[in-house]
Amino acid sequence: MSGTNRSNIYIGLNVEIVLKQDQRTGKLTSGTVEKILTNSPTHPHGIKVRLTTGDVGRVKVILPE
C-alpha cells in the first residue's frame, strides 16, 4: 500500500513518516496515526499525519500489522 493515497491511511495504523526537519536526510520515524492532516485524496510526497507522540510528517511506509 502507498502512503500517497489517503484511502490507505486510517487512525490507529502503524506507519513510518519523515519529519519536516528530516526531509533532507530521509530519516524515518515510526508511530501510530492519531490524526490525518491532509484533506486531498492523494499527495505526491505522502499524506501528512500526526502520530500519537505528537510528531507530524508525511507517510512514507505503511507497516504490516
N, C-alpha and C positions, 0 to 999 in steps of 0.2 A: 504494500500500500504506500501511497505517496503522501508526504506531508504538505504537498501543494494544493490538495483538494480538501475543502472544508468538510465535505461529507464524510471523510475518513477520520475526522477528529471528533472526540467527544470527551465530556468531563469524566475523569477517573482513568483515562487512558495513560499508559506509561510511554513516555517519549524521550527523545534526546533533542535538545534545542541548542541553537547558537545564540548567545547573548550579544547585544549590540557591541560591547567592548571586545568581544572575541571574534568578530566577523573577519578581521584580517588574518587571524591565525587559524580559524575554523575549529577552535576548541569547543567540544560539545559538553552540555550539562544535562544530566538525567533527572527525571522527575515525573510527577503525576499532574495531569492537566486539571487546573482549578476553574479556569475561565477561558473561553475563546474570544480573542480581541478583534480578529479580522472579520469584517462583515461580508466581504465579497466571497463568492463560491470558490474561487481559486486565487492563488497568488504565486507568481513565478519563483519567489525566494522562500516560500514556505508560509504557512498560516501562523500568525502571531498569537501566542497563548501566554497565560500566566500560570505558573506552576504553584503547587501548594506551599512551596518555600517562599513564594513571592517573586521569584525570578521571572523576567519577561523576555521572550525571544521567539525566534521563528523555528518551527518544527522541521528538523532535517531527517530524523529517523523515528519510525514508529516501532516500538519494541514489542516482541511477541509476548502474549500473556501466559 
